[in-house]
């Protein structure tokens, strides 16, 4: 491999690495924005919308007071502390950490539910839940994002100044080692993906609980 070819290979690999790095940053940023957007849709105009809260709602058959009483009874039966209950709302909490799959009917999370009558036999149930404590996944994602940037810059400079101009063709072939930066580029996608799935799993579980509420017994 001659010097000009090695330089072109270096540019090509670096360009691909930069594109992947940018996509990783966008994926992480979109993960953060997704939680905040959901919060804005639920919160009142004068309330802030924390990104660490899961929001959702569903329309179910039944009267608000009866659904509220039934939901509280089911939660209490599952050792979830009922802090406050009225015909319109429930505030609950649990000291237990969330473990995916620990309870297929109701995740052990803290939060609140609101019951709004829509008709004589239809109620809208809104809920806000504390997200599983997996913020460390986002932190790790951004850490690897920074490491990825450093790896791209350092790898490019080392190869450009030490490998490409080397007089030995065999050494110039080492330009392809620039692909090793991929080890710092894929973790942000992994960590952000797991973070998204943890919230999605909780939302799916609680949505199921709410939709099944008219048919459940404590």
C-alpha angles and dihedrals in degrees: 000000000000124000097259092051091048090051092051091049090051092051092048095050092044092050091053091046091052092050091051090046091052091049089051091053091048091050092052092046091048089051090056094044092049092063093045093049092053089051093052091055092055103036124085118253091258095046129087118237111225115213091220094067127091115217131192145143142199139184114233138173116262143062119292095236093049093046091048092051092046094048092050092050092050092048092048090051088056092053094255111146114239105213096178136358134184132157088267104041149017128205114195141168141180132197091216122105117239115255116184110244094015091120121010093198104046129009112225096244137136121244146096140272130209124204116203119181113229096175139343092288105018128080133182113222117200121186140187119196133183108248118242110273096258100120087122086074091063090046091053089048092056091044091057089044089060091044090050092055091049091048092052093049095042094044093049094049095046094049095040095052102030109026108031096052093043113124094224114084090208091059092049088058086069086076087091088066085082085087087074089082086078088083088071096041104059101052094074089059090048097049095043091046093053090046091054093047093051091058092041091052092052092046092049092049094049093044088055090050092052095046090049093044095099089057101040127098127202 
